[in-house]
Every structure is written in structure tokens, then in C-alpha cells.
């Protein structure tokens, strides 16, 4: 007789990104003698798919998987082909949202999520053949949370937030009832936990912090093998960022900074490990050409091993407009790299109020001044690296938080 705890984890894809990387670290620490784990993906695809532990049963959503990967370029086409053709009546449901978006009345992101939640109500329930789970975790954030609440049968339902709820602002009228329906809400940093509790004081008892798990041994093992920068002749300073190409990550500001650094005579190149939607990648390339730095912005694309690049860069930069608690910064700390981060909510926690790296305002001027300070002072960069060598890295003990949730 199988007495294991039946655990469902809900995801979207296994494309290389922070949430997927976070999940793999979490999955590597699960006790498979205790848990019978099923991973439900919207689409069973992505470069990280082979890295899922073999003990996990991976299944795929039967319908409407494309609805989980909507973007501004394909949204209406996908909604029409996947939903409207089958359910013409949904046009009346989403018309108010579409009109408001067309007229720019209200927060477009909130309107888009409201529309998505309206359509999501028509998704089929998770296969009745799977029965009831002991616990289900919406690990990939808000869309998976709404799906969990409406279509999954589980004794305990847990939402996992990898983002700062307040940036960009979200619709409390949409999220509060969903959070209230969850048994627990997991955040990935103390500042985000504090912020969320202040925003929803009536839900304080449900909100906990469990930091993303990082494994120093794995990161160093990967950093010591594989490809690295191909332009070995370059003798200037290499700035690296790891993360998908999207407005949130601030790469447009990085281009502006590169132009100013070039004008001031600095010999630098900025490398990006990560993919993105075709429109976002093309827009970034066009901006780099317009600013005269197309030769200084090097797009390396997706890779399963960014750590060789991280090992060999001179500065790791996180120029984001907003973040939860980026894993890439934690990984750069493990590799003892000088780090520059914009002042997103968890930056001061990650860099010990500036003791372990440079923290700058979220602006072109802020990033420029921060990088200029580091480029002008090799000694400062050495100090940051030296302090990181003295830190204790690795936090597999965070799994105790999850175990406590399962006992609630």
C-alpha cells in the first residue's frame, strides 16, 4: 500500500528561467520516500525538461496550454483560436476588458489578467482519474494559482509568489479572494513577505517566506566545465546579466548605459544570457543599433549552463525595474563576483545593504553611476569579492519551511 503524500506541483514550461531553476532546486531537495510527486505542465517542453528528477511523474494539460504562454503579440490570435472558436459566448465575457484596453482605461496588465481569469473559468478540471491530492502547489505564480483554485481537487492549496506583488501594481479585487482561498502563500524573500503582509493584513497568518534554494556545489561544478565567452581576444571589462529579455529586466536601460560608457572612453561589453519573445529581442537589437552600441551588447541566448560565463565575467549586473529575489544574483554571490543591482525590493537583503555589492537607483543614471564607480575602482570590486568568500552559501535547510506548511 502506498502511504506517500500525494503532491501536485503546477507549472507552465521548463524553458530556462528563474522560476524553472528555482523549481529544479526545490525538487532536488524533496524526500521521494515521503512524497509521490506529479508535475503538471501547461506544455511539456523546454531546455530544462531533462533535468527534472526521474522520481517525478510529469504530465501535460489536455487543453488550452497556449493560454498560459500568452504575450502581447499573440494574445488575441491565441484567444480566438483556442477559446472563441469553441465557445463563441466568451466574446461577451471578455468584451468589457478588450474595450478598456483599447481605450487605455485602467492598468493594462490588470485588465489582461482579469480577462485571462475570465477565460480560465472555462478550462477543464484536472483529469478526474487523478483524484484528490493531499497538497497542490501553484509554483509558477499567479496564473497557476488561479488554475489551482478552480480546477484542482486537493486538501491543501499553496500559492508560490516569485515576484514583488506591488510592482507592477496588481488588482486587489482579483488577487485578494484568490489568496484568501489558499491555505498558504509562499514568498521568496523577507522584504516581499513583509510587504505582502502589510498589503493584506487579514491574510498575515497565511503568508510565509521560503527562499529559493541554491546549491553551491552544483554551481561550482557547472562553472568549471563548458563553453565560455568566444571573444577571447577582448581585453576590456565584461558585464554579464542572466535573465529573459523583457521590459522588467531593464535591458533598454543597459543599452543607454553602454552608450554613455562608450562616450566616456570605457572599454566594456555587456553580455546577456537568456532568451525572450521575438518582438522583445528585436526591439532590443534595434535600440542597440540606434544608440551605436550593437557591437557592445552581446546576446548569448539560452543555455543550460550560464555559470561558465558568470565565472569569467568581471561584473555581474542586475538592472531590473522590479524583482522578487533573483536567483542569478545568489548564484553570482556563490561565484564571488562583483555585483551591481538596482534597488528592487530584495536587493538590500541580497547584498547586505551594499556590503556585498553595489546597489543603485532604478534608472539609467543610477546604473551608469554604479557601474562607473566599480569600473573606476578595481579595489572596490576586489573588496566585494573578498567579502563574498567569507559568506556561508547554500540554504537547503529552507525545506523545513515547506515541511511545516505540510503539517499545518
N, C-alpha and C positions, 0 to 999 in steps of 0.2 A: 504494500500500500504506500502511495506517495503522500507523505505528510509535509512536503515542502510548501513554503509560502508562494502562492501564485502571484507573480509580479508582472504587470504590464507597463512598458515604457513606450510613450508615443513620440514619434519623431517625424521628420519630413523627408530628408535625403541624407546621404553620407558624403556630400560634397565637402572638400576641405574648408573648414571654417571653425570659428571659436567654439560654438555650441557643440558641434560634432566632436571636436577634440576634447572638450570637457566631458562629453558622454563616454568616450573611449576610456578616459582616465577613471571615471566613476565605475564603469563596467569592469575594469581590470581589478577593482577592489571588492567587488561583490562576492559573497560567500555562496558558491553554487551548490554546496551541500545543503544550504538552508533555503535558497530561493530557486524556484522554477521560473525562469525569465523569458518573456516574449517581448520582442521589439516590433512594434507596428510602425512601418514607414509609409508615408504617402506614396513615395516612389522608391523601389528597391534598387537604388543606383548611387553612384558616387565613388570617388577615388579611395575613400576610407572604408568602403564596404568590406574588403578582405580583412580589415583589422578588427572587426567585431569578434569578441571571444566566441569560440566554437560552441560553448555551452548555451548560447542564446539562440532561441528559435526566432528567426526573422520572417515576418510576413508583410504583405503589401496591401494597401487599401484596395477594395474591389472597384470603387467608382470615385470619380471627381478628384483624383490625385492632383491634377493640374491646378485645382483651386488653391492648393497650399503653396504654390510657387508663382503666384500672380506678381506681375510688376506693371509699372505704368505703361510700358509699351505693348503688353499683350493682354491686359486685363479684359477689355471689352470683347476681344475676339474669343478668349477662353470662356468667359461667362456665356457668351452667345452659343458657342459650340457645345459646351458641356452641360449647361443648365437650361437656357431659354428654349432650345430646340426640343428638349424633353418635357419641360414644364413651362409653357408659354405664360402661365399666370404669374410667374416670378417677375415679369416685366412691371406689373403693377406694384409689386413689393419694393423693387429697387428704384422705381422712377423718382421718388422724392429725393433719394440720395444723389442720383445722377444729375437732377436739376440743380441741386445746391452746389454740387461740384462744378458744374458748367458755369454757374453764376458766381463761383468763388465765395459762397456764403458759408462761413464756418471753416474749421480746421479740416483740410482735405484728407489728412491721414485718419482723423476720427471718422469722417464720412465714409472713407474707403473701408475701414474696419467694421463700421456699422452695417454697410452693405454686405460685407463678407459674412458677418454673423447672421444676417437675414437669410442669405443663401444657404449657409451651413445647416440651418434647421432642416433642410430637405435631404441632407446626406443620409445614407442608410446607416442603421445602427451596426456596430461591430458584430460580426457573424454570431448569431445565437448559439452556434455549435461550440463556441469558445467558452460559453457560460460566464459565471461571475468570477472576477479576480479578487484576491484578498486585498490587493492595493494596485492602484494605477497612477502613473506619474506622467504629467504633461511636461516632458523635459525640454522640448523645443520652444517653450514660451507661449505667447497668448493664443495663437490660432489652435495649437494643440490643446490648450486649456479649454477653450470653448467646445472643441470636438469631444474632449473627455467628458465634460459635464452633460452633454446632450446625447451621446451615442455609446457610452461605455458603461457596463454594469460592474461596479467594484465597491467593496465595503469601505475602502478608504481612498480618497481622491486628493492628489497632491499636485499643486501648480509649482513650476520652477521658473523663476524670473532671472534672466541673464542680463537684464537691462535696468537702467535708471528709469523708474516709472514716470518721473516728471519731465523727462527730456527724450523726445519731444512730448509736450503735454498730451495726455490721453483723456478720454471721455469717462468721467467717474460714473455717470449714469449707466454706462455699458459695463465697466470693469468691476464696480463695487458689488453688484449682485453675484457676479461670477466668483470673485474672491470669497464672498460670504458663503457660497455653496461648496467651496473646497474645505477639506479638513485641515490642510496645512498649506502655507505659502512659503516657498524657499527662495531666499535671495542669496546672492553670491558675494556680498561684502557687508561689513558692519555699517558703513555710511548709507548704503541702499536700504538696509534693514531699518535703520533709524528714520530715514526719510519716509519710507512706506508706512511705518507705524504712526508717524506724525500726520501723515495724509489721511490714514484710515484708523483713527484711534480705537474705534469699536471692534476692529479686527486684530488688534495688537496681539492677542493671545494665540493667533494662528500663524504669525509671521516669525520665521527663524532665519538665521544665517548659516549657510554651509558653503564655505569657499570652494572654488574649483580645485580639484586635486591635481597636483603636479608631481611628477616622478623624476627627480634629478638624475638617477642612474640611466633611465631611458633616454633623457635628453642628451646627456653627455655621450652615451653610446652612439646615438644617431649623429651627433655633431662631429664625431671622429671618423665618419665614413660617408662617402657620397660626393656628388658634384658641388662645386662652389662657383664663385664668380669666374666667368670665362675671360674677362678683360684683364688678364693678369699683368699686362703692361702698365695699367693705370697706377699712378703713384700718388694721387690725391687722396682725399678722405671719402670713405664710403658711408653713406647714411642709409639705413635699412628700415623698412616698415613691413610687417607681416599682417595682412588683413585684406578682406574683399574690397574691391573697388566700388565704392558707394559714397554718396554725399556725406553720410555720417562720419566717415573716416578722415575727411579733411584733406584729401589729396589735391584738391584745387588750391588750397592754401599752400601746400607744399610746392606747387609749381610757381606760385608768386614768390615764395621764399627763395627758391632756386634762382629765379631771375635776379633778385636783389643781391644774392651771394655772388653770382657771376659778375654782376656790375661792379661789385666791391673787390673783385680780384681773387675770390676764394676758389680753389681747385677742388670741387666736390662733385659727386654724383649721388643721386637718390634712387635707390632700388626698391621695388615693390614686389613682394611675393604674395600672390593672390589673384584670383580671377574676379569676374563680375559680369553683369549684364552687358551685352554688346554695346548698347547705347551709352552706358556709363563709361566703358573703356574707350570708345571712340571719342566721346566728349573730352576725356582727359588728354588723349593724344592731340586733339585739335588745340586745346588750351596750351599744351606744351609747345606746339609749333608757333602759336600766336605770340607767346612770351619769349620765344627764341631759346628754349631750353630742351628741345626734343632730344638732343644728344646727351643731356644730363639726367633725364628721367628714364630709368631702365625698368621696363615691365617684364618680370621674370615668369609670370603666370603661376598656375597652381603646381604644387609639388607635395609629395608625402613627407619630404624631409627638408624643412626650412632651416634646420639647425646648423648646417654647414655654412650657410650664408650668414646666419646670426653670429656664428663663431668668428667669422672673418671680417665682419663689418667694424667700422671704427666707432659709430654711434648708432644706437637703436632709437628710433623716433616714433612716437605715437601722437600724431597731430589731430586726434579725433575731436569732433564737435561735442559728442556725448558718448559715454560708455557705461557698461556695468562695471565689470572688473576684468579687463582684457588679459587673457591667458598669455598672450605673446609677451607682455611686459614681465610677467612672472618668469617666463622662460628666459628672457634676456637677463634677468637678475641671476638666474641659476648659472648662466654662462658668463657672468661677471662683466657685462657690457656697460659702458657709459650710456645712460638713458636720458632722453628728453621726453616729457609727457605734458600734454596740455592739461589744464586743471578741470578735468571731468570729475565726477563725484567721488570716485575712489582713488584718485591719483595720489593724494596726500597719505592715504593709508598704505598704498603700494610702495611709495618711495620715502616713507618715514619723514613726512613733512619737508622733503627736499634734502635729507641727509644722504639718501641713496641714489639721487638723480636730480636732474634739473626739471622743475615744474614751471610752466609758463602760461600766460593767459591764452585763451582760445581765440586767437586772431593771427593774421599774417604778421603783424608787428611783434606779437608775443613770441611766435615760433622763430621768427628771424632773430630777434634779440637773444633768445635762449640758445639757439644753435651757434650764433656768432660768439657768444660768451664761451661756449665749450670749444669751438674751433680755435679761439684765441688763447686758450689755456689748457694745454696738454696735461699740466699738473692737476687741474681740477678733474679732468676725466680719469686720471690715474687714481685720485682720491676716491671717486665714486666706485671704481672697480675694486679697489682695495677694501673698502667698507663692505662690499657685497661678498667678498671672500670670507668675511668674518660672520656672515649671517647663517642661520640654520635654515636650510631649504628642504622642501618636502613636507607634505601635510596629509598623508594617508589617514591620519587619526581623525580627520573630518568625517569619516564614515560613521563615527559614533553618533553624529547628529542625525544621520539617516536612520540608524538603528533605533534611536529614541523616538523618531517620528512613527516608526512602525509599531512601537509599543503603546502609542497614545490611545 
